[in-house]
Amino acid sequence: MTSLQFQPLIPLALWLALAAGGLVVLAWYGARRPAQISRRRWLGVMTLAGIALALVLAILLNPMAVSPVPPPAGKPLLTILVDRSASMAVADQPDGRSRFQAAAALAAKLHGELSRPFDVELRTFADTTTSVSASQLPSLKPAGQVTNLANAIAESLDGNREQGQALLVLSDGVHNAAGGVAHVTEAVQTSRAMSVPIFASAIGGQTSTDDLDLSLVRQQELAFVGQKTSLRATVKQRGRLAAEANLELLDEAGRTVEQKSIKLPPDGEAQADFYLTQPSPGLHRYQVRLAPLPREATAGNNTSTFLLRTVDRPIRVLLLEGKPYWDAKFLMRTIAHDDALELDAVIRVADDRFIQRTLRLATDVDSPAMPKARRQDVTEVLQEQPAMLATSEKLSEYQIVVLGREAESFLTEPVLDRLRTWISRDGGSLVCFRGPPVAKLNKQLARLMPVRWTASPESRFRMQLTSRGRDLSWIAAASPSADALAALPSLATSARPQQPTPLAVVVAQAPGQAQAPGQVQPVVSYQPYGLGRVVAIEGAGMWRWAFLSSEHQQVEPIYDALWQGLMRWLVSGGGLAPGQTLALRTENASFFSEESAFATLLVREGALSGDLPRVELQRQEATVGSFAPVAVGDEPGVYRVSFGPLPEGAYQATVADAAVSHSEAKVAFDVRPNFTEQLDTAARPDLLRQMAEKSAGAMLDEVTASEIERLFQAHLARVRPLQFREVTIWDRWWILGLVVGLWGAAWALRRQSGLI
């Protein structure tokens, strides 16, 4: 409905003064009628002049025609998301119905009742989302092995819906997809930015299952021949099945190596350690088995595979430090305690004075079956740059180079060129373990780094794992819980790392140190570079972690576990060792049956004259198939071998034309069902409530069509208030012409009466 409003062009007091003055002048002028003009003509002149004056005063009031802007044509969109993951099969609803049956019935009812005010779209989701009709819902079965709330929200957002949009999530809130809750939060933030509220209803209660779940802290390990290797198994108990559990370690022939019994707390977990040694190089497969109990939900998660790759050539590490510091001293001590590592450490103490410490392994054979490792430790003073940086051949003897601070004297232009080639083509790994290795990065060195740094006042921070960090065994194994690292002594830095590069992976961050919304301060990050990797670890003072009190220290010291685990992760997942022409690797020793299993083939550039060898996959000594490697992007010598989803079982992949005895030419892995949905069945209304609140939606205890419509209209009124269109009335040519015409008519009457 159109209304009239005035928005004066001048202050109202001034307008009143002009109106009063105009009336006074007009009255004074009308009272002095000239004798030669008749009263009738004079009345006409004054009338015309008065109307013209009134029009001018009205124009100064700026009259506006105000009318509401109609909303976009069409109905708003309501997307109803129904969870169809396996946890929705739990029958804990009234009348013995499953969660999915209750959600499907509610969705079908709302679809019919809300079709008048909304365009209603029904979708089911587990790992992906699927559009369905109301008639299809009752026939569907909840069988998805992963619940991905983040993906369900992201795939349902429509950025072109001008009429408005809302989401209704009917789920138990059990999100278990990769990325964790952080990915859900990102999707919800996108929803809020698009003004799409999320209404949620928790379907299900705190239903729990009784089960024992076996997992290994590390599923793969690299060791030197004869070195004692720790295999740590974790048993998680859901419910109160048993007070203790029996574990059995089996070798690849199925023989029992060792048995252990551990105490189990209710709804808790316990750990057990096995120690392994192998006198010969190769890939050795072990299995840890947990004795099943009668009332367990499933026995499919009672076994886990461990792969031990033993080598007769130790890992060679080069440490370059710009000046003596405690961090370098304790890092050398940690490497000296690891029988799989050899070290060359060069520390600059003056411009023309370097201290070089060399740690080498020698073997004394105590018995024909088992060699015993010992150290040869040599320290010498150098007057010039160390020889290991002089040529590419010398540098290629190392698998890992560790850089401390103030390494400018080592990193000359020729050395940087050789270092970049060593990482990209030879598969070397570079570790910057106290922040930036130089005060100012040049262009050549900056291309290698996963982060950039800016100078800042010295500050202290603590370390907290990201979701990607918890997926990496080398760093997660040293942390007994997700927040354990944040409780350790703080680290110091005078160079603040900026947002990581696009290829970088942040595995640890500084909690509460965000530089901008959606950003974090990286503490441990890495990025691939050709065949190799570059790792950046921020902060000085990590050596204090070697002196932790008993409540923070684990069976395996955290400091040693972090560094020794990092070295093995870089070598086992990195590039080729000196002298190797190819290697077959896999980062996972276990895959779920619904995901694609894969391995990575590394080939030294120029080593093969013919075509790439194929990779043969076997299961229980039966050949599954032969697979061709495919190049990964433009990285030289890196190929991906995709096996696709595989049935449950134990598999071994071997490079077809390589000797089977060559341990680097084969990998082993397991494929097992994903039991997460069947075991973690307690509803998560807290996550759904968080989603609703952060998206400006609402958590619904009772879902009705009228309540959804009311809440959505209130949301539109809040984010899209009624808009009005204002049109100036006086701004027309004919109004201006009328004013001029009135004044002209008054003047014409005066002229006809003989007045000027």
N, C-alpha and C positions, 0 to 999 in steps of 0.2 A: 504494500500500500504506500502510495506516494504522499509525502507531507512537505509542508513549507517551513523552511528555517531561514533565519537572518544571521549573516555573519558580517557585521559592519566593516567597511573598508577603513573607517576612521574611528577613533575612540567615541563611545556613546555620548560622553559629556560634550565633546566638540560637535557631534551631530545635533544634539538638542539645542546647543547654542546657535548653530546655523539655522535650524528650523525656526527657533524663536525669532531670530533676527530677520529671517526671510518673511515671516508673517507680519512682523512689525512694519518692515519696509513696504510690503504689499498693502497693508491696511493704510499706512500713511499715504502711499501713492494713490490708492483708491479714493481716499477722502478728498483729494484735490482734483476733482473732475474738471477738465477744461470746459468753458462755456460753449464752445463751438461743437462739442460732441454730445449727442443725445444720451439720456440715461440708459436707454436700451443698448446702444452701441457700447457705452462705457462698461455696462454690466457684462457684455460679451467679451470685451478686452480683458477685464479683470478675471473672468472665469477661465479664459484660455491661459492667462499668465499664471493663475493659481494652480491649474492642472499641471502645467509645465514645471512649476516649482515643486509640486508634490512628486512628480515623476523623478526629478533630479534627486530629491531627498530619498526617495525609495531606492534609487540606484545606489546611493551611498550606503544604504543598509545591506546591500549585496544579498538579495533574496535568492535562496537555493531550493531547488526541487530535490528532495532526498527520497530515494526508493531503495529497498533491500535488493542485494544481488542474489539472484536465485542460485542454489547449489548446483553442481554439475549434474547433468541429466543421468539417470540410471540409479541402480541400487549399490550400496557399499557391499564389499566382499567379506564374507565370514568363512574362514577355512577351519574345518574341524579336523584335528590331527588325532588319530586313534593309534595307540601303541600296539603293535602286533609282535613284539619280541617274546621270547620264550618265558620270561618271568611273568607275563600276563596270563599264562596258563594256570597259575595258582588259583585254586578254587577256595577263596576266602571271602566271597561275597554272600549276601543273603540268598536264601533258597539254594545254597550249594553251587551257585554259578561261579564261573571263573571270572577273573578280572576283565579279560577281553570280552566275554559275553556281556558283562554289565556295561562296559564302555561302548560296545557296538550297539546295544539296545538304546542307550542314551543318545548316541550320535544319530541314529535313525529317527528317533523321536524329535530331536531338535531340528533335524533337516526338514521335517514336515512343518513344524511350528514356526520356523524362522524364514521360510521361503518367501513370505510376503515382504518383510522389511529388508531382507538381505538376498544377495546371490550367494547361496551356500554351496561350498565345495567340500567333499569328503576325501580325506587322504589317510592312508595307513602308513606307518613308518616303523622301521627297525634300523638297519644300517643305511637304507635308502628309503625314499618316499614313493608311494604309488597312489594315483587317483583311482577311486572306486565309486560305485553307486551304492545307494542305500540298500538295494536288494542283494548286493553281493556280500555285504558285511557279515550276515549270519553264517555264511558258508566258509569264511576264511578261518584259518588256524594260526594261532600265535606260535611261530616257530623260528623267528629271527634270533640269531646267536649274538647279535650286538645291538645295543640301543644307542642311537646317535641323535640326541635331542638337538645338538647344534646344527647338524645337517638338515633335520626336519624343519627347523625354523627358517634356515637360510633358503632352502628350496621352495618354501611356501610364500615368501615375500614377493609382492608384485609392485614394482616401482612405478608403474603407469596407471595405477588405480586412483583416479582423481576423486572418486566418490568416497574414498576411505576404505580401510581394510582392518580386520581384526583376526586374531588367531585364538582358537580354543583348543587347548592341549588336554587330552584325556589319557593319562599315563600313570604308572606307579612311580615315575621319577627316577628310575634306576638307569643312570647314564654311565656306560662303560666303554665308550669308543675311545680311540686314540686321541690324545690331546687333553683329556680330562675335562674338568669343569671350566677351565680357562677358555676353551673353544665355545662352550655354551654361553659364557659371559660375552664373548665377542659377537656372537650371533644376536644376543639380546640387545646389545648396544646398537647394532645395525637396525634392529627392529624399532628401537626407540627413536633413532635418528630419522626413520621413515614415518614416524607417528603411527606405528602399528602396535596397538596394545595386545598383550598376551594374557588371555584369561585361562586359568589352569584349574584342574580338579584332580586331586590325588585319588587314584583307584587302587585300593588294597591297603592292608595293614602291615604290622610288623611281624609278618610270618617268616620264620627262620627254618633252616634245614640242619640236619645233623650230618656232618661230613668231616673227613680228614683230607687235607690238600697238601701234596708234597711239591716243593719247588726248590731249585738250586740257586744260590746267590750268583754264581757264575756257571754258565753251561759250557764254556770253552776256556781252556787255559793253555798257555805256552810255557814249556819248561825245558831246561837243559837236561841232557841224559844224566840219570842218577840223582837228579834234584828232587827233594821231597816237596810234593805239591798238595796244598790243602783243597779239599772238596767239602764245601759247607752246604748242608741240606737244611731246609726250613720246613717244619710241619705246622700247618695252621689247623686248629680245631674249631669247627663251628658246632656250638652246642656243648653237650657234656657226654660225649660218646665213651671216652676212656680216660684213665688217669695216666697211662703211658702208651707209647707206640714203639713198635719194633721195626728197625730199618735194616736193610740188607744191601750190600754193595756187590754187584755182579760184574765180571769182566765180559769181554765181547764173545767169549765162548760159552757164557751162561754159568760159569763157575762162581761160587760164593767166595768173595775176597775177604769180607769182614761183615760182622753183624753188630748192631748197637741197639740199646733200649734207652729211650728218653722220656722224661716226665712231661706231661701235657697239662697245662692249665685250662679250665673251661673258657670257651670263647677266646682263646689266646693262641700263642705260637711258641715253639721251642726250636732250638737248632742243635745239630750234631755235626761234628767234623770227622772226615775220613782223610787219611794221608796216603798218597800214591807215589810210587817211584817206578821209572821205566829205564832199563839199562841200554836201550837201543832207540835210535830215532825212528819216527813214524807217527801215524795217526792211530790213537788207541781210544776205543769206545768203551765206556762203562755205563752201567745202569744202576740207579738207586731205586729200590723198591720198598714200599711201605705195606706192611701186612694189612689187608682189608678187614673191616669189622662188619658184622652182620647187618647193623642198622644204618650203614652209610648210604647217603643219597646216591653216590656213584663211586665205583672203584676205578674209573677211567683216569682220574687225576692222582693215582697212587704210585705212579712211576715217572721217572725223569731221566733223561740221557745226559751224560757228561762226556765231552770230547777233550782228550789230552793229546796235544801235539808236542812231541819231544824233538829237539834238534841237537845236533852235535856241534853246531857253530853258535856261540853265544851272541847275544844282541850287543852290538858295538854302539856306544854312546860317546859323543863329543860334547863337552861342556866348555863354553867360552864365557868368562866373567870379566867385566871391565875393572872391577876393584874388589878386594877381599870383603866378604860379608858373610854373616852367619847362615843365610839361606843356602849359599853355595856349599858351605862346609857340611851342613846336615844333609843336603842332597847327595853329596859324595859319600857320606857315611851310609845312607840308605842303599845306594847302588852297590857299595862294597859288601852289604849283607845279602845281596841277591846273587845266587850262583849262576843265573842265566844272563847276567849283564857284565860287560867289560867296559871300562871307562878310560877316556883320555880327557883330563881336565886341564885347562890353561887359564890362569888367573893373572891379569896384569896388575903389578904392584907399582910400576913406574913406567915412564914413556919407553925406556929401553930395557925393561926388566920384567920377565914373565916367569912364573912358577908353573911347571908342568908336572902333573901327577898322573901316572899310568897304573891302572889296575888290570891285570891279566889273570885268566884262569889257567891253572896247570892241573893235571890229573895224576894222582898216585893210585895205582891199582892195588887195593888192599885184598881183593879177592877176584877171582875170574869173572864173577857175575856183576860186581858193582864197583865202579870207580868212585873215588872220593875227591871232591873238588877242593882246591886250596888257592890262595891268592899270591900273585907276585906283585908287590907294591913298590914302584920306583918313582922317586921325586927328583927333579933336576931344575936348575935355573937356566933360563934362556935369555939371550941378549937381543933376539930378533923374533919376528913373527914365527909362529909354529909351522912346521913343514906340512902338517896335514891339510892346510888351506892352500898350499902352493899350486896343486894340480887337481884336475878333475878325478884322476885315478886315485889319489890319496883320499879325497873326499868321499868317493864311492865305497870306501871300506866301511863306512858308518851307515847305520840305519836311522839314527836319531841324532839331531844336533840341538843342544839346549843353549839358549842365549840368555845371559843375565842383563843387567843394566850397563850403560856406558860402554857398549861394545863397538863404538865407532872405529877404534884402532884395528879391529879385526875385519870389519865389513867394508873393505875397499871396493871400488867399482868392479875390478876383475873377480874378487871373491863373491860379490853379490851375483854376478852373472853366472859363475859356476854353481852357486847355491840354488839359484832359481832352476837351472837345468837339472841339478841333482834331485830337487823335489818333484818337478813335473815329469821327467823321463825315467829317473831311477827309482822313483817311489819313496824318496826319503821323507822323514817327518821333522819339521822344525817346531820347537817349543820355546816360546818367550815366557819365562817363568816368573818375572817380576815386573810385568807391565811392558812398556815400550823398551826395546833393546837399545835405542839411541835417543838422544834428546830431541832430534827433529828428523822425521822420516823423509827420505827422498822418494822420488816417484817410483824408482825401481823396487825399493823395499816396501813401500806402501801397498803395492799391488799384491803382495803376499799376505798381508795382515788381514785377519777377520774383522778387526775393529780399527777405528782411528782414535787418536788421543788428543786432548787439549790440556795445556798446563793449568793447574789449579792449586790453591793452597792445600797443604797436606791435610788429609782427612782420613778417618778410620771407618771401616765397614766390616760387615760379616757376610758369610756366604750362605746362600740358600739354593737348593736344587730346583731346577725347572722340571716340567713334565718330561722334556726330552732328556734331561740329566738322569732322572729316575729310571729311564729305559736303558741307560748305559751301565753295564755291570761293573766297569772298572771304578766308577766313582760312587755308584749306589752301594756297592759291596762294603765300602769303608764307612758308610753312614748307617747306623742301626735304625734310624727312622728318618722321615722326610724332613724334620726340623732339627736333626742332631747337629748338622754343620753350622747352623745359625747360632748354636750355643757355644761354639768353640771360640778361642781368643780371636780378637779382631785383627784385620790386616791394615796396613798403612799404604797410602798412595799419594803421589803429588802430580799425577797425570790422570785425568778422568776419561775413561773410555766413552766414546760416543755411540750412537746407534750402529749396530753391526751392519756389515756389508750384506747384499742380497743373498749370497751363498752361505753366509755364516750360520752356525747352529749354536745357540746359547744354551749351555748345560747347567750353568749356575749363575746366579745374579745376586745383587746386593738388595736385600729386602728394604722397602721404604726409601729407596734412592732413585726413584723414577725421575728422569729429566723432563719429561713431558707426558701428557696423557697417552696411554697406550705404549709407552716406551719403558725400558728397564735399563739399569746399569749393568752391563755384562761383567762377570767376574771370571768365568771360564767359558771360552768359546773356541770354536774351530771351524775351518772351512777346507774343503778339498781343493787341491791345486794340481791338476794333471793326475799322475799316479799317486801323489803323496798328499800329506795333510799339513796344515799349519795351525798350531794351538797357541792361544794367548791366555795366560793366567795372571790375573791382576794382583798387585799388592805384595808388600814385603812383610816378613815376620811370620811366615807359615812354619818356620822351624820351631816355634813355640808349641806347635801341635804335637811335637815329639815328646813333650813333657807334661802330658795331660794327667789330671787326677784320675783316680780309679773309677769314679762314676762316669767319666767321659770316655775312658779307654776301653777298647774291646779286647777280645782274645787276640786279635791281630791289631797292632798299633795302627791308628787311623792314618798318621803321616806316612808310614811305610806302605800301607795298603793303597793309598792314593797314588803315590809315585810309581810303585812297582806295577800296579794295575794299569796305569797310564802307559808305561813302557810296553807292556804286553799288548794292550789294545792297539797302539800305534803300529806295532810290528805285525800282529795277526790280521788286522784290518787294513793295513797300509799297503805299501808297494812291495817290490821284489827285493829279496836279500841279494847281497853281492854274489855274482856267479849264477844266479837263477835266470832262466829264460822265460819261464811261465809259472803261474801259480793259480790254483783254484781256491776261492775263499767264499765263505758265507758268514754274515754277521749274526745269523740266528741258527741255533742248534735245534730249534723247535718251531714248527709252523702249525697254525690251526687249519683244520680241513677246509674251511670256507675261504681261506686266503691263498694267494698265489705264492708257491715256493720258488725260490730263485737262488742263484749263486753268481759270483763275479769271477771272471777270468781275466788275469793280468798277463800281458805279453810284453816282453821287452822289445822296444822298437828296433826293427831290423834283424831280430833273432830268427824269425821264421821266413823261409824263402817261398814256401807255397801257401796254400789256403789255410785258413784257421782250422785247428782240429775241432772235431765235434766232441760233445760231452755225453757220455753214456750214463743213464740212471738205472740203478738196480734196487730191487726190493726183495729181501730175503733170497739173495743170489739169483733172482729171476730178473731179466732185463725188462725194464719198463719202456724204454725208448731211447732214441738218440736225438740230441738237441743241438742246434746251431747257435753259437754266440752271436750277439748283435751289439754293434758299437754303441757306447753310451755317449751321446752328444758328440762334441768334437774333441773329447779327451783322448790323447793318443794312448793306445795299448790297453784301454779299459773296455771290457765287453760284459754284457749281461746275458746270463743263461736263464731263461724263464721256463720253469717246469709246469706252471699253471696249478690250479687246485688239485690236490692229490688225496687218495683215500688214506685212512689211518694206517700207520705202520712205520717201520724203520727203513731209511733209504741211504744209499751211498752213490755219489756222483764221481765219475772218473774221467779225466781227459783221455780220449780214445787212443791216441798214438803216443802217450807218455807211459813210462814204466809204472806199473801199479805199485811197485815198492817205493816209488818216489812219494814221500808223504805230502809234498806240496801240490801234487797233481790229483788229489782226491779230497773230497769233503764228505761228511756224514751229517744227517739230520733226521729228526723225527717229525711225523705229522700226527696230530692228536685232535680230538674234538675240543671245542670251546665250551666248557661247562659253567662259565661265569653266570649266564642267565639262569641256569637251573639252581645255582647255589646261593647267589646273592639276591634273595627274593624280598627282603624287607623294603617296603615302600619308602621313597624319599620325598615326603611333602615339603621338606625344607628347601630342596633345590627348586621345586616347582614354585614355591612361594617367592624365592629370590628372583626367578625369571619373571614372575608377574609384577613384582614391585619395581624392578629395574626397567621394565618396559612401559611403566605407567598403566599397567593393567590391574587385575585383581585376582586373588585366590578365592575360588568359589567352594564353599562347603556344601551348598545345595545348588545344583545347576538347573535353572529354569529359563525358558525362552524369554519371559518378561524381564528377568533380572539381567540377562545378557544385553537385551535391547536397551534397557535403562542405562546400564553402565557404558555402553558404546555411545549413546546419545550424549551422556555427560562428558565422555572423552572428547567427542567432536566439539561440544560447546567450549571445552577448555582449550583445545589446541587449534580449533577453527571457529573463532567467534563470528557471529553474523556480520557480513560485510555490506556496506551501503554505498550506493552510487550517488554522487552529488553533481547536480547540473545547475549552472547559473542561469537564472530566468531572464535577467535584464540584458545579458550578452547576446542580443539579437539585433540585426540591422533595422528591423522595422520598429523596435522600441526607440532606438536612437533617432530614427527618422520621425517618429511621432513627436518626440520632444522638440526637435528642430521645427517640425511642421506647426506645432502649437505656438511656439514663440513667433514663427513667421506669420501665422494667421492673426495673432494679436497685433503685430506690427502693421499688417495689411489693413485691418479695421481702423487703426489710428491714421494711416495714410489717407484712407477714404474720407475721413472726417477732417482732413486738412492739418493733421498733426504730423510732426516729424517722428 
